[in-house]
Amino acid sequence: MKNSLIRISLILGIVVSASAIFISCENQKKENTEEKTSMEQEKKEMQEKFQKEYDELKADYNRQLEENQKEIERLKEEAKNAKEEKREGLEKEAEELKQKNEELKRRWENFKYETEESWTEFKTEFKHDMTSLKEALKEFGEDNK
């Protein structure tokens, strides 16, 4: 009888312990699922924020790149009509500006969002490079005059 009582107590203890572990695991799964859902929602919101900002900037930068291209074409014509001793230098300068503008366009088109930090860094560098190109367009031919 005493052995039966000990066995029943042991079995009951094992069942209670197993139940506690099972409940604990279920609660942990639920917490992990909620945390994962929260992280997915946060990621989705960040992606939507990026996409909105990207689309707005894309329209602006595409317009600027197109304006740059038109200005470069105008400068190429100016170079063709320049005095012979300046023509080659101006044509070379215009071609370099064209290459910079095309490189900026490629960089914009090839950008892939990975993190907020990489996006912020890309925007800063891209804006700086666009500003530098604009300045170079304004200063076209100054060294050759």
N, C-alpha and C positions, 0 to 999 in steps of 0.2 A: 504494500500500500504506500509506504514511504517512497519507494522507487517510482511508483506511478505518479505520485504527487510531484516529485522532482522532475520527471520527464515532462509532465504537463506544464510545469513552471518554465522549464527550458524551452519547450515548443512555443509556449505563449510569449516568452521573452524574445525568441527569434522572430515570431510573427509581428510583434509590436515593433521591433527594431527594423525589420524589413519594410513594414508599412511606413515608418518614419522616414527611412531612406527614400522610399518611392515617392512620398509626398514632397520631400525636400527636392528631389530631382525634378519633379513636375513643376514645382514653383520656380526652380532655376531655369527650366526650359521656357516657362512663361516670361520670366524676366529677360532672358536672352532674346526671345522673340520680340518683346516690346522694345528692347534696346536696338535690335536690328531694324525694326520698323521705323524707329525714331531716326536712326542714322540714314536709312534710305530716304526718308522724307527730307532730311537736312541736305543730303546729296542732291536730291531732285530740285530743291529750292535754289541751291547754289548753281546748278546747271541752268535753271530757268533764268536766274539773274545774269549769269554769264551770257546766255544766248541773247537776251534783250540788249545788253550793253554791246555785245559783239555786232548785232544787226545794226544798231544805231551808228556805231563807229564805222562799220563797213560801208554804209551808204556815204558817210562823210569822206572817208579816205578814198573810196572809189572815185568820188567826184574830184577830190584833190589830185589824185593820180592822173585822171583824165585831163584836168586842167594843165598839169605839168607836161603831159605828152603834147598837148597843143602848143604850149609855150616852147617846148624843145623843137617842135617842127618849125615854128616861127624863127627860132634862133638858128636852125640849120639853114633856112633861106637867107637869113642875115649873113651867115658865114659865107654862103655861096656868092653873095654880092659884095663881099669885103675885098679890100685891096689884096692883090696876089700875095704879098709878103705876110699878111695876117690870116689869109684864108685857111691854110692848113692847120694852124693852131686853133682857130675857132671851130673848124669842123671836128677836130679831135676832141675839143672841150665839149661840144654839143653831143658827140657820140658817148662820151663818158657820162654825161648827165642822163642820156637816154638809158644807158645800162643801169645806173643807180635807180632810176625810176622803175625800170622793169624788175630789178632785184627786190625793191620794196613791194611791188605788186605780188611777186612770187612768195615772199615771206608772209604777207598777209594771207594769201590763199592757202598756204601750207601749214598755218598755225593750227595746232591741235590742243584743245584744253585738257590739261592734266590736273593742275591745282590752281587755287586762287593766287598763290604766290607766283607761279610761272606766268599766269595771265597778267598780273600787275607788272611784272618785270618786262614782259613782252610789250605791253602798251607803252610803258615809259621809254623803252629803247626805240620803238617804232615812231613815237611822236618826236623824239629827238632827231632821228634820222630824216623824218619828213621835214622838220624845220631846217635842218642842215641843207637838204636838197633845195628847198624854197630859197634859202639865202644864196646858194650857188647859182640858181637861176637868175636871181636879181643881179648878181655880180658877174654875170656872163661877159667875157671878153675884157674885163678890167685889166687883167695882167698883160693883155696883148695890145692895149691901146697906147 
